[in-house]
């Protein structure tokens, strides 16, 4: 795993977060609605029984742009540490957690 993978994931998170509606997001009145500043930004549809789990909306709302930007900053920080330590310094152990987050977000094998 390279610092480049961490930076690609961070860049994609930032791109998506900066294109999204401002956060924080909250869930709306209905099972699958997500709100930003009082406006509905996401409506899901119901399953065959006419019900969608509210937990999905809660999860989506929790990953609002500010959260994604904080994770992107962390990935960039880990990439920077890795690059700095590889320039003639003792090797900084690459974070398995950062690698897992980056590759999962990018949809790549770790």
C-alpha positions in Angstrom: 0.0 0.0 0.0 1.3 3.3 -0.9 0.8 6.9 0.3 -0.6 7.4 -3.2 -3.6 5.2 -2.4 -4.3 7.1 0.7 -4.1 10.4 -1.2 -6.4 9.1 -4.0 -9.0 8.1 -1.5 -8.7 11.4 0.4 -9.0 13.4 -2.9 -12.2 11.4 -3.9 -13.7 12.0 -0.5 -13.0 15.7 -0.7 -14.4 15.9 -4.2 -17.6 14.2 -3.2 -18.0 16.1 0.1 -17.4 19.4 -1.6 -20.0 18.6 -4.2 -22.6 17.5 -1.7 -25.2 19.6 0.2 -23.8 21.3 3.3 -23.9 19.3 6.5 -24.6 18.3 9.1 -27.3 16.1 7.8 -30.2 14.7 9.8 -32.9 12.2 9.2 -36.3 13.4 8.2 -39.8 12.4 9.2 -40.0 9.5 6.8 -38.1 6.2 7.0 -35.6 7.0 4.3 -35.2 10.8 4.1 -32.1 12.8 4.8 -32.2 16.6 5.5 -29.7 19.4 5.2 -30.6 22.8 6.7 -34.3 21.9 6.7 -34.4 20.8 3.0 -34.9 17.2 2.0 -31.8 16.1 0.1 -32.4 12.3 -0.2 -35.6 10.3 -0.4 -35.4 6.5 -0.6 -38.1 4.3 -1.8 -39.8 1.6 0.2 -39.3 -2.1 -0.1 -42.0 -4.5 -1.2 -43.8 -4.1 2.1 -43.9 -0.3 1.9 -41.2 0.2 4.6 -37.5 1.1 4.5 -35.3 0.8 7.5 -34.7 4.1 9.2 -31.2 2.9 10.1 -30.1 3.4 6.5 -31.1 7.0 6.6 -29.3 7.5 10.0 -26.1 6.0 8.6 -26.2 8.1 5.4 -26.9 11.3 7.5 -23.9 10.5 9.8 -21.5 10.5 6.8 -22.2 14.2 6.0 -19.5 16.3 4.2 -17.7 17.4 7.4 -17.2 13.8 8.5 -15.8 12.8 5.0 -13.5 15.8 5.1 -12.1 14.9 8.5 -11.4 11.3 7.3 -9.8 12.7 4.2 -7.5 14.9 6.4 -6.6 11.8 8.4 -5.7 9.8 5.3 -3.6 12.6 4.0 -1.8 12.9 7.4 -1.1 9.2 7.3 0.2 9.5 3.8 2.5 12.4 4.7 3.9 10.5 7.7 4.6 7.5 5.5 6.4 9.6 2.8 8.4 11.6 5.4 9.7 8.5 7.2 10.6 6.8 3.9 13.1 9.6 3.0 16.1 8.2 4.8 14.3 8.1 8.1 13.2 5.0 10.2 10.3 3.4 8.5 6.9 4.6 9.8 4.6 1.6 9.9 1.8 2.1 7.5 -1.5 2.1 9.2 -3.6 -1.0 8.4 -6.7 0.9 9.4 -5.9 3.8 7.0 -5.2 1.2 4.2 -8.5 -0.5 4.9 -10.4 2.7 4.8 -8.7 3.9 1.6 -9.0 0.7 -0.3 -12.6 0.1 0.8 -13.6 3.6 -0.1 -12.0 3.3 -3.5 -13.5 -0.2 -4.1 -10.0 -1.8 -4.5 -8.5 -4.9 -3.0 -6.3 -4.2 0.0 
